[in-house]
């Protein structure tokens, strides 16, 4: 990965990422490792091969913890393990999500609840767990959302609703935690062409249609999200909180 900026204050910081062993999350993990940070992440799938690759390249090997983020007790226990291994968590990146397509008519109560339990609920409970430790020296919580709700996208209403909720939660937590010098921001990527997207939903027609909506006529790659995340984690953005940073090639506007 080639980064165009370095953030010395991230050196040796304890960083916790959900879904940090695959997709965009793996790029985020590597981005923090490249800054010299100590990264712990949770992942449902086996990440041993990824961890071995990172260990060979960087100063610190990431700590991978097997965890289903819908199990809040297990998620918060994983954060305890991360803090025990790397010190008090300074940065939380709520990255894990699931944009499985679904319709209004075909969505059951169970499927709706599962969508929220993956895409929204963990963001609250990681903040709840991290805040007491961050209160001593400050910290940064980055909630990965999506521009899907700003676009009014169809085909996954539960996911769109969850992402709108993430931004509301971000603003509420920023107000509550600000006096403790804890910053909370949303990061809102556009359509990032991960392997999963290319395999399951990105057709030549849909990609061409989406590119027409972008000001910048290049499809987003996972690494395009890394720089913005590092910026929000670093003290470079020390007076930014309660904000929604969009990285989508110029599809939506926030002002």
DRENPA-3360 file (N, C-alpha, C; in nm, 2 decimals, always signed):
BEGIN
1 = XXXXXXXX = +0.08/-0.12/+0.00/+0.00/+0.00/+0.00/+0.09/+0.13/+0.00 ~ +0.05/+0.22/-0.09/+0.13/+0.34/-0.09/+0.05/+0.46/-0.03 ~ +0.10/+0.51/+0.08/+0.03/+0.62/+0.15/+0.10/+0.75/+0.12 ~ +0.03/+0.86/+0.10/+0.08/+0.99/+0.07/+0.11/+1.08/+0.19 ~ +0.07/+1.03/+0.31/+0.09/+1.11/+0.43/+0.12/+1.02/+0.54 ~ +0.19/+1.08/+0.64/+0.22/+1.00/+0.76/+0.18/+1.08/+0.88 ~ +0.14/+1.01/+0.99/+0.09/+1.07/+1.11/+0.17/+1.02/+1.23 ~ +0.27/+1.09/+1.26/+0.36/+1.04/+1.37/+0.29/+1.02/+1.50;
9 = XXXXXXXX = +0.18/+1.09/+1.53/+0.11/+1.07/+1.66/+0.04/+0.93/+1.66 ~ +0.02/+0.86/+1.55/-0.04/+0.73/+1.55/+0.06/+0.62/+1.59 ~ +0.19/+0.65/+1.59/+0.29/+0.56/+1.63/+0.26/+0.49/+1.76 ~ +0.25/+0.36/+1.77/+0.23/+0.28/+1.89/+0.10/+0.30/+1.95 ~ +0.00/+0.37/+1.89/-0.13/+0.39/+1.94/-0.20/+0.25/+1.93 ~ -0.29/+0.23/+2.03/-0.37/+0.11/+2.03/-0.50/+0.13/+1.95 ~ -0.52/+0.06/+1.84/-0.63/+0.08/+1.75/-0.71/-0.05/+1.74 ~ -0.85/-0.03/+1.75/-0.94/-0.15/+1.74/-1.03/-0.13/+1.62;
17 = XXXXXXXX = -1.04/-0.23/+1.54/-1.11/-0.22/+1.41/-1.21/-0.34/+1.41 ~ -1.33/-0.32/+1.37/-1.43/-0.43/+1.35/-1.42/-0.47/+1.20 ~ -1.42/-0.60/+1.18/-1.41/-0.64/+1.04/-1.27/-0.61/+0.97 ~ -1.17/-0.61/+1.05/-1.04/-0.56/+1.01/-0.95/-0.66/+0.93 ~ -1.00/-0.78/+0.90/-0.92/-0.88/+0.83/-0.96/-0.91/+0.69 ~ -1.06/-0.83/+0.64/-1.10/-0.86/+0.50/-1.16/-0.73/+0.44 ~ -1.17/-0.73/+0.31/-1.23/-0.61/+0.24/-1.17/-0.48/+0.28 ~ -1.25/-0.38/+0.29/-1.19/-0.25/+0.33/-1.12/-0.25/+0.46;
25 = XXXXXXXX = -1.17/-0.34/+0.55/-1.11/-0.35/+0.68/-0.97/-0.39/+0.68 ~ -0.93/-0.48/+0.59/-0.79/-0.52/+0.58/-0.70/-0.41/+0.54 ~ -0.75/-0.33/+0.45/-0.67/-0.21/+0.40/-0.66/-0.11/+0.52 ~ -0.76/-0.10/+0.60/-0.75/-0.01/+0.71/-0.65/-0.06/+0.81 ~ -0.65/-0.19/+0.84/-0.56/-0.25/+0.93/-0.42/-0.22/+0.88 ~ -0.39/-0.25/+0.75/-0.26/-0.22/+0.70/-0.22/-0.08/+0.70 ~ -0.32/+0.01/+0.68/-0.29/+0.16/+0.68/-0.24/+0.20/+0.82 ~ -0.30/+0.15/+0.93/-0.26/+0.18/+1.06/-0.13/+0.12/+1.09;
33 = XXXXXXXX = -0.11/+0.00/+1.05/+0.02/-0.07/+1.08/+0.14/+0.01/+1.01 ~ +0.11/+0.06/+0.89/+0.21/+0.14/+0.82/+0.25/+0.26/+0.89 ~ +0.16/+0.31/+0.98/+0.19/+0.43/+1.06/+0.26/+0.39/+1.19 ~ +0.28/+0.26/+1.22/+0.34/+0.22/+1.34/+0.25/+0.19/+1.45 ~ +0.12/+0.19/+1.42/+0.02/+0.17/+1.53/+0.01/+0.02/+1.56 ~ -0.05/-0.01/+1.68/-0.07/-0.14/+1.73/-0.22/-0.17/+1.70 ~ -0.25/-0.27/+1.61/-0.38/-0.29/+1.57/-0.44/-0.42/+1.62 ~ -0.56/-0.42/+1.67/-0.63/-0.54/+1.70/-0.76/-0.53/+1.62;
41 = XXXXXXXX = -0.81/-0.64/+1.57/-0.93/-0.64/+1.50/-1.01/-0.77/+1.52 ~ -1.14/-0.76/+1.51/-1.23/-0.87/+1.52/-1.28/-0.91/+1.38 ~ -1.29/-1.04/+1.36/-1.33/-1.09/+1.23/-1.40/-1.23/+1.25 ~ -1.51/-1.25/+1.18/-1.57/-1.39/+1.19/-1.49/-1.49/+1.11 ~ -1.43/-1.46/+1.00/-1.36/-1.56/+0.92/-1.22/-1.57/+0.97 ~ -1.15/-1.67/+0.92/-1.01/-1.70/+0.96/-0.92/-1.59/+0.90 ~ -0.84/-1.52/+0.98/-0.75/-1.42/+0.92/-0.61/-1.45/+0.94 ~ -0.57/-1.57/+0.97/-0.44/-1.61/+1.00/-0.34/-1.58/+0.89;
49 = XXXXXXXX = -0.38/-1.60/+0.76/-0.29/-1.57/+0.65/-0.27/-1.42/+0.64 ~ -0.37/-1.35/+0.65/-0.35/-1.20/+0.65/-0.26/-1.15/+0.76 ~ -0.28/-1.20/+0.88/-0.19/-1.16/+0.99/-0.05/-1.20/+0.96 ~ -0.02/-1.31/+0.91/+0.11/-1.35/+0.87/+0.18/-1.26/+0.77 ~ +0.10/-1.22/+0.67/+0.15/-1.12/+0.57/+0.18/-0.99/+0.64 ~ +0.10/-0.94/+0.73/+0.12/-0.81/+0.79/+0.24/-0.82/+0.89 ~ +0.26/-0.93/+0.96/+0.37/-0.95/+1.05/+0.50/-0.94/+0.98 ~ +0.50/-0.99/+0.85/+0.63/-0.99/+0.77/+0.66/-0.85/+0.72;
57 = XXXXXXXX = +0.56/-0.76/+0.72/+0.59/-0.63/+0.66/+0.61/-0.52/+0.76 ~ +0.55/-0.53/+0.88/+0.54/-0.41/+0.96/+0.60/-0.44/+1.10 ~ +0.62/-0.33/+1.17/+0.68/-0.33/+1.31/+0.60/-0.42/+1.40 ~ +0.47/-0.40/+1.40/+0.38/-0.47/+1.49/+0.29/-0.57/+1.41 ~ +0.27/-0.69/+1.46/+0.18/-0.78/+1.40/+0.04/-0.75/+1.45 ~ -0.06/-0.75/+1.37/-0.20/-0.73/+1.42/-0.25/-0.84/+1.51 ~ -0.33/-0.81/+1.60/-0.40/-0.91/+1.68/-0.53/-0.94/+1.63 ~ -0.55/-1.06/+1.58/-0.68/-1.10/+1.52/-0.76/-1.18/+1.63;
65 = XXXXXXXX = -0.89/-1.13/+1.65/-0.97/-1.20/+1.75/-1.10/-1.25/+1.68 ~ -1.12/-1.38/+1.69/-1.24/-1.43/+1.63/-1.37/-1.38/+1.70 ~ -1.46/-1.32/+1.63/-1.58/-1.26/+1.70/-1.69/-1.24/+1.61 ~ -1.81/-1.27/+1.65/-1.93/-1.23/+1.58/-1.98/-1.10/+1.65 ~ -1.98/-0.99/+1.57/-2.01/-0.86/+1.63/-2.16/-0.84/+1.68 ~ -2.24/-0.94/+1.64/-2.38/-0.93/+1.69/-2.39/-0.98/+1.83 ~ -2.28/-1.04/+1.88/-2.27/-1.09/+2.02/-2.20/-0.98/+2.10 ~ -2.27/-0.89/+2.16/-2.21/-0.77/+2.22/-2.12/-0.81/+2.34;
73 = XXXXXXXX = -2.15/-0.91/+2.41/-2.06/-0.95/+2.52/-1.93/-1.00/+2.47 ~ -1.93/-1.07/+2.36/-1.81/-1.12/+2.29/-1.73/-1.00/+2.23 ~ -1.80/-0.91/+2.18/-1.74/-0.79/+2.12/-1.66/-0.71/+2.22 ~ -1.73/-0.68/+2.33/-1.67/-0.61/+2.44/-1.55/-0.68/+2.51 ~ -1.57/-0.82/+2.51/-1.46/-0.90/+2.57/-1.34/-0.89/+2.48 ~ -1.36/-0.89/+2.35/-1.25/-0.87/+2.25/-1.18/-0.74/+2.27 ~ -1.25/-0.64/+2.30/-1.19/-0.51/+2.33/-1.10/-0.51/+2.45 ~ -1.14/-0.59/+2.55/-1.06/-0.61/+2.67/-0.93/-0.68/+2.63;
81 = XXXXXXXX = -0.94/-0.78/+2.55/-0.82/-0.85/+2.50/-0.73/-0.76/+2.42 ~ -0.79/-0.67/+2.34/-0.71/-0.58/+2.26/-0.63/-0.48/+2.36 ~ -0.70/-0.43/+2.46/-0.64/-0.34/+2.55/-0.53/-0.41/+2.63 ~ -0.55/-0.53/+2.67/-0.45/-0.61/+2.75/-0.33/-0.63/+2.66 ~ -0.34/-0.65/+2.53/-0.23/-0.67/+2.45/-0.16/-0.55/+2.40 ~ -0.23/-0.44/+2.38/-0.17/-0.32/+2.31/-0.18/-0.19/+2.39 ~ -0.25/-0.20/+2.51/-0.27/-0.08/+2.59/-0.41/-0.03/+2.57 ~ -0.44/+0.08/+2.64/-0.57/+0.14/+2.64/-0.60/+0.18/+2.49;
89 = XXXXXXXX = -0.72/+0.14/+2.45/-0.76/+0.17/+2.31/-0.77/+0.32/+2.29 ~ -0.70/+0.37/+2.19/-0.71/+0.52/+2.15/-0.79/+0.55/+2.03 ~ -0.81/+0.45/+1.94/-0.88/+0.47/+1.82/-0.97/+0.35/+1.80 ~ -1.10/+0.37/+1.78/-1.19/+0.27/+1.74/-1.25/+0.30/+1.60 ~ -1.24/+0.20/+1.51/-1.30/+0.21/+1.38/-1.41/+0.10/+1.36 ~ -1.53/+0.15/+1.36/-1.64/+0.06/+1.34/-1.67/+0.04/+1.19 ~ -1.60/-0.06/+1.14/-1.59/-0.08/+0.99/-1.69/-0.19/+0.95 ~ -1.71/-0.29/+1.02/-1.78/-0.41/+0.98/-1.92/-0.37/+0.94;
97 = XXXXXXXX = -1.97/-0.43/+0.83/-2.10/-0.41/+0.78/-2.14/-0.52/+0.68 ~ -2.27/-0.52/+0.65/-2.33/-0.62/+0.56/-2.43/-0.55/+0.47 ~ -2.41/-0.53/+0.35/-2.50/-0.47/+0.26/-2.57/-0.57/+0.17 ~ -2.60/-0.69/+0.22/-2.68/-0.79/+0.15/-2.81/-0.73/+0.10 ~ -2.84/-0.75/-0.03/-2.96/-0.69/-0.09/-3.08/-0.76/-0.04 ~ -3.19/-0.68/-0.02/-3.32/-0.73/+0.03/-3.43/-0.63/-0.01 ~ -3.55/-0.67/-0.01/-3.66/-0.59/-0.05/-3.75/-0.57/+0.07 ~ -3.84/-0.47/+0.06/-3.94/-0.45/+0.17/-4.03/-0.57/+0.19;
105 = XXXXXXXX = -4.08/-0.62/+0.08/-4.18/-0.73/+0.09/-4.12/-0.86/+0.14 ~ -3.99/-0.88/+0.12/-3.93/-1.01/+0.15/-3.85/-1.01/+0.28 ~ -3.85/-0.90/+0.35/-3.77/-0.89/+0.48/-3.85/-0.92/+0.60 ~ -3.80/-1.03/+0.67/-3.87/-1.07/+0.79/-3.82/-0.98/+0.91 ~ -3.89/-1.00/+1.02/-3.85/-0.93/+1.14/-3.71/-0.97/+1.18 ~ -3.68/-1.10/+1.17/-3.55/-1.15/+1.21/-3.44/-1.10/+1.12 ~ -3.47/-1.09/+0.99/-3.37/-1.04/+0.90/-3.35/-0.89/+0.92 ~ -3.46/-0.81/+0.95/-3.44/-0.67/+0.98/-3.35/-0.65/+1.11;
113 = XXXXXXXX = -3.38/-0.73/+1.21/-3.31/-0.71/+1.34/-3.16/-0.75/+1.31 ~ -3.13/-0.85/+1.24/-3.00/-0.89/+1.21/-2.92/-0.78/+1.14 ~ -2.99/-0.72/+1.04/-2.93/-0.61/+0.97/-2.88/-0.50/+1.06 ~ -2.97/-0.46/+1.16/-2.94/-0.36/+1.25/-2.83/-0.40/+1.35 ~ -2.83/-0.53/+1.39/-2.74/-0.58/+1.48/-2.59/-0.59/+1.42 ~ -2.59/-0.59/+1.29/-2.46/-0.59/+1.22/-2.41/-0.45/+1.19 ~ -2.51/-0.37/+1.14/-2.47/-0.24/+1.08/-2.48/-0.12/+1.17 ~ -2.55/-0.13/+1.28/-2.57/-0.02/+1.37/-2.53/-0.04/+1.52;
121 = XXXXXXXX = -2.59/-0.15/+1.57/-2.58/-0.17/+1.71/-2.43/-0.18/+1.76 ~ -2.34/-0.24/+1.69/-2.20/-0.25/+1.74/-2.14/-0.11/+1.76 ~ -2.17/-0.02/+1.68/-2.11/+0.12/+1.68/-2.14/+0.18/+1.82 ~ -2.26/+0.15/+1.88/-2.29/+0.21/+2.01/-2.21/+0.14/+2.12 ~ -2.20/+0.01/+2.11/-2.15/-0.07/+2.22/-1.99/-0.07/+2.22 ~ -1.93/-0.05/+2.11/-1.79/-0.03/+2.11/-1.75/+0.10/+2.17 ~ -1.83/+0.20/+2.14/-1.81/+0.34/+2.20/-1.83/+0.33/+2.36 ~ -1.94/+0.26/+2.40/-1.96/+0.24/+2.54/-1.84/+0.18/+2.61;
129 = XXXXXXXX = -1.78/+0.08/+2.55/-1.67/+0.01/+2.61/-1.54/+0.09/+2.61 ~ -1.52/+0.16/+2.50/-1.39/+0.23/+2.48/-1.39/+0.36/+2.56 ~ -1.50/+0.43/+2.58/-1.50/+0.56/+2.63/-1.44/+0.58/+2.77 ~ -1.46/+0.49/+2.86/-1.39/+0.51/+2.99/-1.24/+0.51/+2.98 ~ -1.18/+0.43/+2.90/-1.03/+0.43/+2.88/-0.99/+0.55/+2.81 ~ -1.06/+0.59/+2.71/-1.03/+0.71/+2.63/-1.04/+0.84/+2.71 ~ -1.12/+0.84/+2.81/-1.15/+0.96/+2.89/-1.02/+1.01/+2.95 ~ -0.92/+0.92/+2.97/-0.80/+0.96/+3.04/-0.71/+1.05/+2.95;
137 = XXXXXXXX = -0.70/+1.01/+2.82/-0.61/+1.08/+2.73/-0.67/+1.12/+2.60 ~ -0.80/+1.11/+2.59/-0.87/+1.14/+2.47/-0.87/+1.03/+2.37 ~ -0.94/+1.04/+2.26/-0.95/+0.93/+2.16/-1.03/+0.97/+2.05 ~ -1.03/+0.88/+1.95/-1.11/+0.90/+1.83/-1.19/+0.78/+1.79 ~ -1.32/+0.80/+1.77/-1.41/+0.69/+1.73/-1.46/+0.72/+1.59 ~ -1.44/+0.63/+1.50/-1.47/+0.65/+1.36/-1.58/+0.55/+1.32 ~ -1.70/+0.60/+1.29/-1.81/+0.51/+1.25/-1.82/+0.51/+1.10 ~ -1.79/+0.40/+1.04/-1.80/+0.39/+0.89/-1.95/+0.37/+0.86;
145 = XXXXXXXX = -2.00/+0.47/+0.78/-2.14/+0.47/+0.73/-2.14/+0.44/+0.58 ~ -2.22/+0.51/+0.51/-2.23/+0.50/+0.37/-2.31/+0.61/+0.31 ~ -2.28/+0.65/+0.19/-2.36/+0.75/+0.12/-2.49/+0.70/+0.07 ~ -2.52/+0.57/+0.09/-2.64/+0.50/+0.04/-2.77/+0.57/+0.08 ~ -2.77/+0.62/+0.21/-2.90/+0.68/+0.25/-2.91/+0.82/+0.20 ~ -2.80/+0.89/+0.17/-2.81/+1.02/+0.11/-2.85/+1.02/-0.04 ~ -2.82/+0.90/-0.10/-2.86/+0.88/-0.24/-3.00/+0.83/-0.25 ~ -3.05/+0.78/-0.13/-3.18/+0.72/-0.14/-3.19/+0.59/-0.22;
153 = XXXXXXXX = -3.08/+0.51/-0.20/-3.07/+0.39/-0.28/-3.18/+0.28/-0.25 ~ -3.22/+0.22/-0.35/-3.32/+0.11/-0.32/-3.24/-0.03/-0.32 ~ -3.31/-0.13/-0.28/-3.26/-0.26/-0.28/-3.20/-0.32/-0.15 ~ -3.19/-0.23/-0.05/-3.14/-0.27/+0.08/-3.19/-0.17/+0.19 ~ -3.32/-0.16/+0.21/-3.37/-0.05/+0.30/-3.32/-0.06/+0.44 ~ -3.30/-0.18/+0.49/-3.25/-0.20/+0.63/-3.11/-0.14/+0.64 ~ -3.03/-0.17/+0.54/-2.89/-0.12/+0.54/-2.89/+0.03/+0.53 ~ -2.97/+0.09/+0.44/-2.98/+0.23/+0.43/-3.03/+0.30/+0.56;
161 = XXXXXXXX = -3.13/+0.24/+0.63/-3.17/+0.29/+0.75/-3.06/+0.29/+0.86 ~ -2.99/+0.18/+0.86/-2.88/+0.17/+0.96/-2.78/+0.27/+0.94 ~ -2.74/+0.30/+0.81/-2.64/+0.40/+0.79/-2.69/+0.54/+0.82 ~ -2.82/+0.57/+0.80/-2.87/+0.70/+0.85/-2.86/+0.70/+1.00 ~ -2.89/+0.59/+1.07/-2.88/+0.59/+1.21/-2.74/+0.61/+1.26 ~ -2.64/+0.56/+1.19/-2.50/+0.58/+1.23/-2.47/+0.72/+1.24 ~ -2.51/+0.80/+1.14/-2.48/+0.94/+1.15/-2.55/+1.01/+1.26 ~ -2.67/+0.97/+1.29/-2.74/+1.03/+1.41/-2.67/+0.99/+1.54;
169 = XXXXXXXX = -2.63/+0.87/+1.55/-2.56/+0.82/+1.66/-2.42/+0.90/+1.68 ~ -2.35/+0.92/+1.57/-2.23/+0.99/+1.57/-2.24/+1.13/+1.63 ~ -2.35/+1.20/+1.59/-2.37/+1.33/+1.64/-2.40/+1.33/+1.79 ~ -2.48/+1.23/+1.83/-2.52/+1.23/+1.97/-2.40/+1.19/+2.06 ~ -2.32/+1.10/+2.01/-2.20/+1.06/+2.09/-2.09/+1.17/+2.09 ~ -2.08/+1.24/+1.98/-1.98/+1.35/+1.98/-2.02/+1.45/+2.09 ~ -2.15/+1.48/+2.10/-2.19/+1.58/+2.20/-2.17/+1.53/+2.34 ~ -2.20/+1.40/+2.36/-2.18/+1.34/+2.50/-2.04/+1.32/+2.54;
177 = XXXXXXXX = -1.95/+1.28/+2.45/-1.82/+1.25/+2.48/-1.72/+1.36/+2.46 ~ -1.76/+1.47/+2.40/-1.67/+1.58/+2.37/-1.60/+1.64/+2.49 ~ -1.67/+1.65/+2.61/-1.61/+1.70/+2.73/-1.50/+1.62/+2.78 ~ -1.49/+1.49/+2.73/-1.38/+1.40/+2.77/-1.27/+1.39/+2.67 ~ -1.28/+1.49/+2.57/-1.18/+1.49/+2.46/-1.18/+1.37/+2.38 ~ -1.30/+1.31/+2.36/-1.32/+1.20/+2.27/-1.40/+1.25/+2.15 ~ -1.34/+1.23/+2.03/-1.40/+1.28/+1.91/-1.47/+1.16/+1.84 ~ -1.59/+1.19/+1.78/-1.66/+1.09/+1.71/-1.71/+1.14/+1.58;
185 = XXXXXXXX = -1.66/+1.07/+1.47/-1.70/+1.12/+1.34/-1.74/+1.00/+1.25 ~ -1.82/+1.03/+1.15/-1.86/+0.93/+1.05/-1.78/+0.94/+0.93 ~ -1.74/+0.83/+0.87/-1.68/+0.82/+0.74/-1.77/+0.75/+0.65 ~ -1.80/+0.82/+0.54/-1.90/+0.78/+0.45/-1.85/+0.75/+0.31 ~ -1.81/+0.62/+0.28/-1.76/+0.59/+0.15/-1.87/+0.58/+0.05 ~ -1.84/+0.60/-0.08/-1.93/+0.57/-0.19/-1.92/+0.42/-0.22 ~ -1.94/+0.39/-0.35/-1.94/+0.25/-0.39/-1.80/+0.20/-0.41 ~ -1.74/+0.13/-0.31/-1.60/+0.09/-0.32/-1.60/-0.05/-0.38;
193 = XXXXXXXX = -1.51/-0.07/-0.48/-1.51/-0.19/-0.56/-1.42/-0.29/-0.49 ~ -1.47/-0.35/-0.38/-1.41/-0.46/-0.31/-1.43/-0.59/-0.39 ~ -1.36/-0.69/-0.36/-1.37/-0.82/-0.42/-1.52/-0.87/-0.41 ~ -1.58/-0.85/-0.29/-1.72/-0.89/-0.27/-1.81/-0.82/-0.36 ~ -1.80/-0.68/-0.37/-1.88/-0.61/-0.46/-1.87/-0.65/-0.61 ~ -1.75/-0.67/-0.65/-1.72/-0.72/-0.79/-1.78/-0.85/-0.82 ~ -1.78/-0.94/-0.72/-1.83/-1.07/-0.73/-1.98/-1.08/-0.73 ~ -2.04/-1.00/-0.64/-2.18/-1.02/-0.62/-2.28/-0.92/-0.68;
201 = XXXXXXXX = -2.24/-0.80/-0.70/-2.33/-0.70/-0.74/-2.29/-0.60/-0.85 ~ -2.16/-0.59/-0.87/-2.11/-0.49/-0.97/-2.11/-0.55/-1.11 ~ -2.20/-0.51/-1.19/-2.20/-0.55/-1.33/-2.15/-0.44/-1.41 ~ -2.10/-0.46/-1.53/-2.05/-0.35/-1.62/-2.16/-0.24/-1.63 ~ -2.28/-0.28/-1.64/-2.39/-0.17/-1.66/-2.40/-0.09/-1.53 ~ -2.41/-0.15/-1.41/-2.43/-0.08/-1.29/-2.30/+0.01/-1.26 ~ -2.19/-0.05/-1.29/-2.06/+0.03/-1.27/-2.06/+0.16/-1.36 ~ -2.10/+0.14/-1.48/-2.10/+0.25/-1.57/-2.20/+0.36/-1.53;
209 = XXXXXXXX = -2.32/+0.31/-1.48/-2.42/+0.40/-1.44/-2.37/+0.48/-1.32 ~ -2.31/+0.41/-1.22/-2.26/+0.48/-1.10/-2.15/+0.58/-1.13 ~ -2.06/+0.55/-1.23/-1.95/+0.63/-1.26/-2.01/+0.77/-1.32 ~ -2.12/+0.76/-1.39/-2.18/+0.88/-1.44/-2.22/+0.98/-1.33 ~ -2.25/+0.92/-1.21/-2.30/+1.00/-1.10/-2.18/+1.07/-1.03 ~ -2.06/+1.01/-1.05/-1.94/+1.07/-0.98/-1.88/+1.19/-1.06 ~ -1.83/+1.28/-0.99/-1.75/+1.39/-1.05/-1.62/+1.34/-1.10 ~ -1.55/+1.26/-1.02/-1.42/+1.19/-1.06/-1.45/+1.06/-1.13;
217 = XXXXXXXX = -1.41/+1.05/-1.25/-1.45/+0.93/-1.33/-1.35/+0.81/-1.31 ~ -1.33/+0.78/-1.18/-1.25/+0.66/-1.15/-1.33/+0.59/-1.04 ~ -1.34/+0.46/-1.05/-1.41/+0.38/-0.94/-1.33/+0.38/-0.82 ~ -1.39/+0.38/-0.70/-1.33/+0.38/-0.57/-1.27/+0.24/-0.55 ~ -1.15/+0.24/-0.49/-1.09/+0.12/-0.44/-1.08/+0.12/-0.29 ~ -1.06/+0.01/-0.23/-1.05/+0.01/-0.08/-0.95/+0.10/-0.02 ~ -0.83/+0.11/-0.09/-0.73/+0.20/-0.04/-0.77/+0.34/-0.04 ~ -0.87/+0.38/-0.11/-0.91/+0.52/-0.12/-0.98/+0.56/+0.02;
225 = XXXXXXXX = -1.02/+0.47/+0.10/-1.08/+0.50/+0.22/-0.98/+0.52/+0.34 ~ -0.86/+0.46/+0.31/-0.76/+0.46/+0.42/-0.71/+0.60/+0.47 ~ -0.68/+0.68/+0.37/-0.62/+0.81/+0.41/-0.72/+0.90/+0.49 ~ -0.85/+0.89/+0.46/-0.94/+0.97/+0.53/-0.96/+0.91/+0.67 ~ -0.95/+0.78/+0.69/-0.96/+0.72/+0.82/-0.84/+0.76/+0.91 ~ -0.72/+0.75/+0.85/-0.60/+0.79/+0.93/-0.61/+0.94/+0.97 ~ -0.66/+1.02/+0.88/-0.68/+1.16/+0.92/-0.77/+1.18/+1.03 ~ -0.88/+1.11/+1.03/-0.98/+1.13/+1.14/-0.93/+1.07/+1.27;
233 = XXXXXXXX = -0.84/+0.97/+1.26/-0.78/+0.91/+1.38/-0.67/+0.99/+1.44 ~ -0.60/+1.07/+1.36/-0.49/+1.15/+1.40/-0.53/+1.28/+1.47 ~ -0.44/+1.33/+1.55/-0.46/+1.47/+1.61/-0.46/+1.58/+1.50 ~ -0.43/+1.54/+1.38/-0.44/+1.64/+1.27/-0.58/+1.69/+1.26 ~ -0.68/+1.61/+1.29/-0.82/+1.65/+1.29/-0.87/+1.67/+1.43 ~ -0.79/+1.72/+1.52/-0.82/+1.73/+1.66/-0.95/+1.81/+1.69 ~ -0.99/+1.91/+1.60/-1.10/+1.99/+1.63/-1.22/+1.95/+1.54 ~ -1.22/+1.83/+1.48/-1.33/+1.77/+1.41/-1.40/+1.67/+1.49;
241 = XXXXXXXX = -1.53/+1.69/+1.51/-1.61/+1.59/+1.58/-1.76/+1.61/+1.54 ~ -1.83/+1.50/+1.54/-1.97/+1.51/+1.50/-1.99/+1.53/+1.35 ~ -1.89/+1.50/+1.27/-1.90/+1.53/+1.13/-1.91/+1.41/+1.05 ~ -1.95/+1.42/+0.92/-1.97/+1.32/+0.83/-1.87/+1.35/+0.71 ~ -1.77/+1.27/+0.70/-1.67/+1.29/+0.59/-1.70/+1.19/+0.48 ~ -1.73/+1.25/+0.36/-1.77/+1.17/+0.24/-1.65/+1.14/+0.16 ~ -1.63/+1.02/+0.12/-1.53/+0.98/+0.02/-1.60/+0.90/-0.09 ~ -1.65/+0.96/-0.19/-1.73/+0.89/-0.29/-1.71/+0.94/-0.43;
249 = XXXXXXX = -1.60/+1.01/-0.46/-1.57/+1.05/-0.59/-1.66/+1.17/-0.64 ~ -1.74/+1.23/-0.55/-1.82/+1.34/-0.58/-1.96/+1.31/-0.63 ~ -2.03/+1.22/-0.56/-2.17/+1.18/-0.59/-2.26/+1.27/-0.51 ~ -2.24/+1.28/-0.37/-2.33/+1.36/-0.29/-2.25/+1.48/-0.23 ~ -2.33/+1.57/-0.18/-2.26/+1.68/-0.11/-2.32/+1.69/+0.04 ~ -2.24/+1.74/+0.13/-2.28/+1.75/+0.27/-2.31/+1.89/+0.32 ~ -2.28/+1.99/+0.24/-2.30/+2.12/+0.28/-2.43/+2.18/+0.23;
% end
